[in-house]
């Protein structure tokens, strides 16, 4: 092998096989662009992005690792999401899950912090 050389297989690499996926419409209601990275818990993204946060609890963008999707002000677009792997425990972000995989607790916190309006399932 030569230093720095890559040896790649001929067949395609399959990612996220046998994981639940969903396609949703998302709208940027803000006046600034919003960029979301590949492994960000989508339910906890910037509150100016409107969509059904409860529906996609435990999911992230179904895009290549290290990439992102940008939402311009007023833009509405479809995105594909995929369930996180592993144990389903997610930490960080906007602290709406606090590591919990309990969607009821997430919805309570999201409403309390105005990520979800009462009765909203955009």
Buried (B, 14 or more C-beta within 10 A) or exposed (E): EEEEEEEEEEEEEEEEEEEEEBEBEBBBBBEEEBEBBBBBBBBBBBBBBBBBBBBBBBBBBBBEEEEEBEBEEEEEEEBBBBBBEEEEEBEEBBEBBBEBBEBEEBBEBBBEEEBBEEEBEB
